[in-house]
Amino acid sequence: MPPVKIYTTPYCPYCHAAKGLLDEKGVSFTEIDVTGDHEERARLAQVTGQRTVPQIFIGEESIGGYDELSALERAGRLDPLLEG
């Protein structure tokens, strides 16, 4: 299973929803809180083209935020990504 990283802030409802979905699936992930970390948020914006959280990576691939994560799950495409 490739590593899963999720960049979050504690007050973001979509971050909580994304973590909940991953927890329900039994997926372990590394959470990186970017609250007040302007350098890391700028780096994320450069890598993903997005300035919002959550930003979710499976392996080295940016899959986007909660909307994209849940769309992958609904389409049956999340498990294959998680399996590598």
C-alpha positions in Angstrom: 0.0 0.0 0.0 1.5 3.4 -1.0 1.7 5.9 1.8 -1.2 8.3 2.2 -0.6 11.9 3.3 -3.3 14.4 4.0 -2.6 18.1 4.6 -5.2 19.7 6.9 -6.2 22.4 9.3 -8.1 21.6 12.5 -11.1 23.8 11.7 -11.8 22.4 8.1 -14.9 20.3 7.8 -13.8 18.8 4.6 -10.5 17.7 6.3 -12.6 15.9 9.0 -14.7 14.3 6.3 -11.7 13.1 4.3 -10.1 11.6 7.4 -13.3 10.0 8.4 -13.6 8.3 5.0 -10.0 7.0 5.2 -10.6 5.8 8.8 -13.8 4.0 7.7 -11.8 2.2 5.0 -9.0 1.3 7.5 -6.4 3.3 5.7 -3.5 4.6 7.8 -2.4 8.1 6.8 0.0 10.8 7.9 -1.7 14.0 8.7 0.2 17.3 8.2 -1.4 20.3 9.9 -0.5 23.4 7.8 -2.2 25.9 10.0 -0.1 29.0 10.0 2.6 27.3 7.8 2.7 29.7 4.9 5.7 28.1 3.3 4.2 24.7 3.2 0.9 26.0 1.9 2.7 27.9 -0.8 4.6 24.7 -1.7 1.3 22.7 -1.8 -0.3 25.4 -4.1 2.7 25.1 -6.4 2.5 21.3 -6.5 -1.3 20.9 -6.7 -2.5 24.2 -8.2 -4.9 24.4 -5.2 -4.8 26.7 -2.1 -7.4 24.7 -0.2 -7.3 21.9 2.3 -7.4 19.0 2.5 -4.9 18.1 0.0 -4.5 14.3 -0.3 -1.6 12.3 -1.7 -1.6 8.6 -2.4 2.1 7.8 -2.9 3.5 10.7 -4.8 0.2 11.4 -6.7 -2.0 14.3 -5.7 -5.6 13.2 -5.9 -7.0 16.6 -4.7 -9.3 17.2 -1.8 -12.3 15.6 -0.2 -14.6 15.9 -3.2 -12.1 14.1 -5.4 -11.5 11.4 -2.7 -15.2 10.7 -2.3 -15.7 10.7 -6.1 -12.9 8.1 -6.4 -14.6 6.0 -3.7 -18.1 6.2 -5.4 -16.6 5.2 -8.7 -14.8 2.2 -7.2 -11.4 3.6 -8.1 -10.1 4.4 -4.7 -9.2 0.9 -3.6 -7.0 0.2 -6.6 -5.1 3.4 -5.9 -4.7 2.4 -2.3 -3.4 -1.0 -3.3 -0.8 0.5 -5.5 
